[in-house]
Structures are given as C-alpha cells and as structure tokens.
Amino acid sequence: MFHMLNVFSEFECVTIIDRTKAGLNRAKAQEQQYGWPPAYPAKEKVIGDLLTSGKGVIKVPREAGVGVGIVHRIRKNITDLSPNPTH
C-alpha cells in the first residue's frame, strides 16, 4: 500500500519538474523575461555607495527601499569592499 503511494508521489514530482522545465524553455524561446527583475542602475549605485560607506546589509535595504537579496547580490559584485575585521 505504502509502495503504491510512493510511486504516485514520485510520478507527481517528476511531472511538476517536467512542466516547470517546459515552461522555462518556452519563455526562453519567446524571449520573455522570467525570474526577478533586475535592480535599476541608479538604485545599484545608491546601494553600492551605502555599502562602501560602511553601512550594514540590514540598514542598506531599509534606506534604499529594496530587499536584502538585492543588496547581497550587489555586495558580491563590488570588489573594492574591504572585509569587516570584527567578523
């Protein structure tokens, strides 16, 4: 009995994965944008300036009006940030 439930569960999981991949491939073929939209260059500059001034990853999103993930992504791309010696 449990074996049959496992088989149906696996089948459903594979079906979901296949449909997701098909949708992504269709979006790529139609040149549609998918995923999160990129941050605006002006906003990226503001975030970069706040980070290089020494503000933390928690305060910067509040001041810039963006999410923490965008700040982390931009911070990873900034090469001139010196590591924080207290961490």
C-alpha positions as CSV (number, residue, x, y, z in Angstrom):
1,M,0.0,0.0,0.0
2,F,2.7,2.5,1.0
3,H,4.8,1.5,-2.0
4,M,1.9,2.5,-4.3
5,L,1.6,5.9,-2.6
6,N,5.4,6.4,-3.1
7,V,5.1,5.5,-6.8
8,F,2.3,8.1,-7.3
9,S,4.2,10.7,-5.3
10,E,7.3,10.2,-7.4
11,F,5.3,10.4,-10.6
12,E,3.7,13.7,-9.4
13,C,7.1,15.2,-8.5
14,V,8.6,14.3,-11.9
15,T,5.6,15.7,-13.7
16,I,5.9,19.0,-11.8
17,I,9.6,19.2,-12.7
18,D,9.0,18.4,-16.4
19,R,6.2,21.1,-16.6
20,T,8.5,23.7,-14.9
21,K,11.3,23.0,-17.4
22,A,8.9,23.1,-20.3
23,G,7.6,26.5,-19.2
24,L,11.1,27.9,-18.7
25,N,12.2,26.6,-22.2
26,R,9.1,28.2,-23.7
27,A,9.8,31.5,-22.0
28,K,13.4,31.4,-23.3
29,A,12.2,30.6,-26.8
30,Q,9.8,33.5,-26.8
31,E,12.5,35.8,-25.3
32,Q,10.3,36.6,-22.3
33,Q,11.8,37.7,-19.0
34,Y,11.5,35.3,-16.2
35,G,12.7,35.4,-12.6
36,W,13.1,38.5,-10.5
37,P,13.5,41.8,-12.4
38,P,17.0,43.4,-12.2
39,A,17.6,46.4,-10.0
40,Y,17.8,49.8,-11.7
41,P,21.4,51.0,-12.3
42,A,20.7,54.2,-10.3
43,K,19.5,52.1,-7.4
44,E,22.5,49.8,-7.7
45,K,24.8,52.9,-7.4
46,V,22.9,54.1,-4.3
47,I,23.3,50.6,-2.7
48,G,27.0,50.4,-3.7
49,D,27.6,53.9,-2.2
50,L,25.8,52.9,1.1
51,L,27.8,49.7,1.3
52,T,31.2,51.3,0.7
53,S,30.4,54.0,3.3
54,G,30.3,51.2,5.9
55,K,26.6,50.6,6.4
56,G,25.5,47.1,7.1
57,V,23.4,44.7,5.0
58,I,20.4,45.2,7.3
59,K,20.4,49.0,7.2
60,V,21.1,49.4,3.5
61,P,17.9,47.8,2.2
62,R,15.8,49.9,4.6
63,E,17.3,53.1,3.3
64,A,17.4,52.1,-0.4
65,G,13.9,50.6,-0.3
66,V,14.9,47.2,-1.7
67,G,15.1,43.7,-0.4
68,V,18.1,42.1,1.4
69,G,18.7,39.7,-1.5
70,I,19.4,42.5,-4.0
71,V,21.9,44.1,-1.5
72,H,23.7,40.7,-1.1
73,R,23.9,40.3,-4.9
74,I,25.3,43.8,-5.4
75,R,27.7,43.4,-2.5
76,K,29.1,40.2,-4.0
77,N,29.8,42.1,-7.2
78,I,31.6,45.0,-5.5
79,T,35.3,44.2,-5.4
80,D,36.6,47.2,-3.5
81,L,34.8,46.4,-0.3
82,S,37.3,45.5,2.4
83,P,36.3,42.7,4.7
84,N,35.0,43.6,8.1
85,P,37.7,42.8,10.7
86,T,35.2,42.3,13.5
87,H,33.7,39.2,11.8
